[in-house]
Amino acid sequence: MKNRGLVASIVLLTLATLLVVCVGAIGAADPGALATSKCAACHDLKRVCKNLGVKDDAAWQESVSRMVAKGDKVNAADGKVIAEYLTGLKAGAKPICE
């Protein structure tokens, strides 16, 4: 019985450690770099720039979904980060509008 408790404790500690590491890695991603690299992979960023401050989150989500449907390699989590990042930018914001 003691061994079961010890094993369970080790498993829980390992899972907790992995969770902390994964959450830290997700938070460390640079949304500006992600958006810039993904958007510029297929078209000029001027196209994105002209929509900053115009599109809301739903419109950016729709744009990202449309790009994925056309073959862009953006996973759901990155797509959400990109849309939220672009929604938060004002017209003319860098690095998109450089």
Protein Blocks (a to p, Z undefined) as FASTA:
>chain_A
ZZmmmmmmmmmmmmmmmmmmmmmmmmmpcfklmmmmmmmmmmcfklmmmmgokacfklmm
mmmmmmmmnopacdfklmmmmmmmmmmpcehiafklZZ
